[in-house]
Amino acid sequence: MAKSSRFRDLLPLACCALVLYGQGISGRTLRRPAEGRVARVAQEILDTGEWIVPNLNGKPRVKKPPLSSWLVAGAALLSGSDRVSTVHALLPTALAAILILLVVYLWASSESYAAPGLRLSGLAAALALAMMPAFLGQARAAELDMLLALFVCTAFWSWERYRSARAAGPLVGFYLSLALG
């Protein structure tokens, strides 16, 4: 598939994702307890500088993986803020959802899955996933689930690419995705 046709396909997908996941992000509040915990842990990371073993209310939080809180704290740092906002808390999951849509597009539009002449199969698969209510809800929540889904999706995609091409790159991607997940 030509790069220009992939770009043409990704443009409506990116617009759809930005509207679905970015709409109203700055005015939204953190509604679920898990969202508040992720944001609070990220704030404590910024306050204390303790990145290795994050804290929640001054106590080490070792029962949950810290990646989501690291990403939220990193988003705050990249924006130049020392306070975690709702946008910082929601941004990593929205970006993870967009990356999942990209992986689904690339996977479903690959030559091994898309019949000749059906280059839009990847776009249709990604758009269908983007508009599923459960996916949309998780993409707009500051929780771990979308990050885990991203790593599971990339692990399966990488394994399938390795299985069909027997190249080392996809195998490294597979193990890296498993480790991050």
TORKOL-4160 file (C-alpha; in steps of 0.2 Angstrom, whole numbers, padded with zeros to 4 digits, m for minus):
181
<pt num="1" X="0000" Y="0000" Z="0000"/>
<pt num="2" X="0007" Y="0017" Z="m0005"/>
<pt num="3" X="0012" Y="0029" Z="0009"/>
<pt num="4" X="0000" Y="0043" Z="0002"/>
<pt num="5" X="m0015" Y="0031" Z="0003"/>
<pt num="6" X="m0011" Y="0026" Z="0021"/>
<pt num="7" X="m0010" Y="0045" Z="0025"/>
<pt num="8" X="m0026" Y="0048" Z="0016"/>
<pt num="9" X="m0034" Y="0034" Z="0027"/>
<pt num="10" X="m0026" Y="0040" Z="0043"/>
<pt num="11" X="m0033" Y="0058" Z="0041"/>
<pt num="12" X="m0051" Y="0054" Z="0044"/>
<pt num="13" X="m0046" Y="0042" Z="0058"/>
<pt num="14" X="m0036" Y="0055" Z="0066"/>
<pt num="15" X="m0050" Y="0068" Z="0065"/>
<pt num="16" X="m0063" Y="0055" Z="0072"/>
<pt num="17" X="m0051" Y="0051" Z="0086"/>
<pt num="18" X="m0048" Y="0069" Z="0091"/>
<pt num="19" X="m0066" Y="0073" Z="0091"/>
<pt num="20" X="m0071" Y="0057" Z="0101"/>
<pt num="21" X="m0057" Y="0058" Z="0113"/>
<pt num="22" X="m0053" Y="0076" Z="0114"/>
<pt num="23" X="m0070" Y="0084" Z="0114"/>
<pt num="24" X="m0073" Y="0092" Z="0131"/>
<pt num="25" X="m0057" Y="0085" Z="0139"/>
<pt num="26" X="m0053" Y="0101" Z="0148"/>
<pt num="27" X="m0070" Y="0104" Z="0156"/>
<pt num="28" X="m0072" Y="0086" Z="0161"/>
<pt num="29" X="m0070" Y="0080" Z="0179"/>
<pt num="30" X="m0062" Y="0064" Z="0186"/>
<pt num="31" X="m0078" Y="0054" Z="0190"/>
<pt num="32" X="m0072" Y="0037" Z="0195"/>
<pt num="33" X="m0062" Y="0033" Z="0211"/>
<pt num="34" X="m0048" Y="0025" Z="0201"/>
<pt num="35" X="m0046" Y="0041" Z="0190"/>
<pt num="36" X="m0043" Y="0051" Z="0206"/>
<pt num="37" X="m0031" Y="0039" Z="0213"/>
<pt num="38" X="m0020" Y="0039" Z="0196"/>
<pt num="39" X="m0020" Y="0058" Z="0197"/>
<pt num="40" X="m0017" Y="0059" Z="0216"/>
<pt num="41" X="m0002" Y="0047" Z="0214"/>
<pt num="42" X="0005" Y="0057" Z="0199"/>
<pt num="43" X="0003" Y="0073" Z="0210"/>
<pt num="44" X="0013" Y="0065" Z="0224"/>
<pt num="45" X="0026" Y="0060" Z="0212"/>
<pt num="46" X="0028" Y="0078" Z="0207"/>
<pt num="47" X="0027" Y="0084" Z="0225"/>
<pt num="48" X="0040" Y="0072" Z="0232"/>
<pt num="49" X="0051" Y="0067" Z="0217"/>
<pt num="50" X="0049" Y="0049" Z="0221"/>
<pt num="51" X="0047" Y="0040" Z="0204"/>
<pt num="52" X="0052" Y="0023" Z="0208"/>
<pt num="53" X="0039" Y="0018" Z="0221"/>
<pt num="54" X="0025" Y="0031" Z="0220"/>
<pt num="55" X="0015" Y="0035" Z="0235"/>
<pt num="56" X="m0004" Y="0037" Z="0238"/>
<pt num="57" X="m0008" Y="0048" Z="0253"/>
<pt num="58" X="0010" Y="0046" Z="0259"/>
<pt num="59" X="0010" Y="0027" Z="0258"/>
<pt num="60" X="0019" Y="0017" Z="0245"/>
<pt num="61" X="0007" Y="0011" Z="0231"/>
<pt num="62" X="0014" Y="m0006" Z="0227"/>
<pt num="63" X="m0001" Y="m0016" Z="0222"/>
<pt num="64" X="m0004" Y="m0007" Z="0205"/>
<pt num="65" X="0008" Y="m0004" Z="0191"/>
<pt num="66" X="0015" Y="0014" Z="0191"/>
<pt num="67" X="0015" Y="0017" Z="0172"/>
<pt num="68" X="m0001" Y="0027" Z="0171"/>
<pt num="69" X="0004" Y="0038" Z="0185"/>
<pt num="70" X="0021" Y="0041" Z="0178"/>
<pt num="71" X="0013" Y="0046" Z="0161"/>
<pt num="72" X="0001" Y="0058" Z="0170"/>
<pt num="73" X="0016" Y="0066" Z="0180"/>
<pt num="74" X="0026" Y="0066" Z="0164"/>
<pt num="75" X="0012" Y="0075" Z="0155"/>
<pt num="76" X="0011" Y="0088" Z="0168"/>
<pt num="77" X="0030" Y="0091" Z="0168"/>
<pt num="78" X="0030" Y="0092" Z="0149"/>
<pt num="79" X="0016" Y="0106" Z="0150"/>
<pt num="80" X="0027" Y="0115" Z="0162"/>
<pt num="81" X="0015" Y="0113" Z="0177"/>
<pt num="82" X="0019" Y="0107" Z="0194"/>
<pt num="83" X="0000" Y="0103" Z="0197"/>
<pt num="84" X="m0009" Y="0088" Z="0189"/>
<pt num="85" X="m0024" Y="0094" Z="0180"/>
<pt num="86" X="m0039" Y="0084" Z="0173"/>
<pt num="87" X="m0031" Y="0086" Z="0155"/>
<pt num="88" X="m0015" Y="0078" Z="0161"/>
<pt num="89" X="m0024" Y="0064" Z="0169"/>
<pt num="90" X="m0034" Y="0060" Z="0154"/>
<pt num="91" X="m0021" Y="0063" Z="0140"/>
<pt num="92" X="m0011" Y="0047" Z="0142"/>
<pt num="93" X="m0027" Y="0036" Z="0140"/>
<pt num="94" X="m0033" Y="0046" Z="0125"/>
<pt num="95" X="m0016" Y="0044" Z="0117"/>
<pt num="96" X="m0016" Y="0026" Z="0120"/>
<pt num="97" X="m0033" Y="0024" Z="0112"/>
<pt num="98" X="m0027" Y="0033" Z="0097"/>
<pt num="99" X="m0012" Y="0022" Z="0096"/>
<pt num="100" X="m0023" Y="0006" Z="0097"/>
<pt num="101" X="m0033" Y="0013" Z="0082"/>
<pt num="102" X="m0017" Y="0015" Z="0073"/>
<pt num="103" X="m0011" Y="m0003" Z="0076"/>
<pt num="104" X="m0029" Y="m0009" Z="0072"/>
<pt num="105" X="m0028" Y="0001" Z="0055"/>
<pt num="106" X="m0010" Y="m0005" Z="0051"/>
<pt num="107" X="m0014" Y="m0023" Z="0056"/>
<pt num="108" X="m0031" Y="m0024" Z="0046"/>
<pt num="109" X="m0024" Y="m0015" Z="0031"/>
<pt num="110" X="m0009" Y="m0026" Z="0030"/>
<pt num="111" X="m0008" Y="m0037" Z="0014"/>
<pt num="112" X="m0010" Y="m0053" Z="0024"/>
<pt num="113" X="m0027" Y="m0048" Z="0029"/>
<pt num="114" X="m0034" Y="m0035" Z="0017"/>
<pt num="115" X="m0039" Y="m0043" Z="0000"/>
<pt num="116" X="m0032" Y="m0034" Z="m0015"/>
<pt num="117" X="m0043" Y="m0018" Z="m0019"/>
<pt num="118" X="m0049" Y="m0017" Z="m0001"/>
<pt num="119" X="m0037" Y="m0005" Z="0006"/>
<pt num="120" X="m0050" Y="0003" Z="0017"/>
<pt num="121" X="m0053" Y="m0013" Z="0027"/>
<pt num="122" X="m0040" Y="m0006" Z="0040"/>
<pt num="123" X="m0049" Y="0011" Z="0041"/>
<pt num="124" X="m0066" Y="0003" Z="0043"/>
<pt num="125" X="m0060" Y="m0009" Z="0057"/>
<pt num="126" X="m0052" Y="0006" Z="0066"/>
<pt num="127" X="m0067" Y="0017" Z="0064"/>
<pt num="128" X="m0078" Y="0004" Z="0071"/>
<pt num="129" X="m0068" Y="0001" Z="0086"/>
<pt num="130" X="m0066" Y="0020" Z="0089"/>
<pt num="131" X="m0085" Y="0022" Z="0090"/>
<pt num="132" X="m0089" Y="0007" Z="0101"/>
<pt num="133" X="m0096" Y="0013" Z="0117"/>
<pt num="134" X="m0085" Y="0003" Z="0129"/>
<pt num="135" X="m0069" Y="0008" Z="0120"/>
<pt num="136" X="m0075" Y="0026" Z="0119"/>
<pt num="137" X="m0078" Y="0026" Z="0138"/>
<pt num="138" X="m0061" Y="0019" Z="0142"/>
<pt num="139" X="m0052" Y="0031" Z="0131"/>
<pt num="140" X="m0060" Y="0045" Z="0140"/>
<pt num="141" X="m0056" Y="0039" Z="0157"/>
<pt num="142" X="m0039" Y="0041" Z="0167"/>
<pt num="143" X="m0037" Y="0022" Z="0171"/>
<pt num="144" X="m0025" Y="0008" Z="0167"/>
<pt num="145" X="m0036" Y="m0001" Z="0156"/>
<pt num="146" X="m0032" Y="0008" Z="0139"/>
<pt num="147" X="m0014" Y="0006" Z="0142"/>
<pt num="148" X="m0015" Y="m0012" Z="0145"/>
<pt num="149" X="m0026" Y="m0014" Z="0130"/>
<pt num="150" X="m0013" Y="m0005" Z="0120"/>
<pt num="151" X="0001" Y="m0017" Z="0125"/>
<pt num="152" X="m0010" Y="m0032" Z="0122"/>
<pt num="153" X="m0015" Y="m0026" Z="0105"/>
<pt num="154" X="0003" Y="m0022" Z="0100"/>
<pt num="155" X="0009" Y="m0039" Z="0107"/>
<pt num="156" X="m0003" Y="m0048" Z="0096"/>
<pt num="157" X="0001" Y="m0037" Z="0081"/>
<pt num="158" X="0020" Y="m0039" Z="0083"/>
<pt num="159" X="0018" Y="m0058" Z="0086"/>
<pt num="160" X="0008" Y="m0060" Z="0070"/>
<pt num="161" X="0021" Y="m0049" Z="0060"/>
<pt num="162" X="0035" Y="m0060" Z="0067"/>
<pt num="163" X="0025" Y="m0076" Z="0063"/>
<pt num="164" X="0023" Y="m0070" Z="0045"/>
<pt num="165" X="0040" Y="m0062" Z="0042"/>
<pt num="166" X="0051" Y="m0071" Z="0054"/>
<pt num="167" X="0060" Y="m0054" Z="0057"/>
<pt num="168" X="0068" Y="m0050" Z="0073"/>
<pt num="169" X="0060" Y="m0032" Z="0075"/>
<pt num="170" X="0043" Y="m0038" Z="0077"/>
<pt num="171" X="0049" Y="m0051" Z="0090"/>
<pt num="172" X="0057" Y="m0038" Z="0100"/>
<pt num="173" X="0041" Y="m0028" Z="0099"/>
<pt num="174" X="0031" Y="m0043" Z="0105"/>
<pt num="175" X="0042" Y="m0045" Z="0121"/>
<pt num="176" X="0043" Y="m0027" Z="0124"/>
<pt num="177" X="0024" Y="m0025" Z="0123"/>
<pt num="178" X="0022" Y="m0040" Z="0135"/>
<pt num="179" X="0034" Y="m0032" Z="0147"/>
<pt num="180" X="0025" Y="m0016" Z="0147"/>
<pt num="181" X="0008" Y="m0024" Z="0149"/>
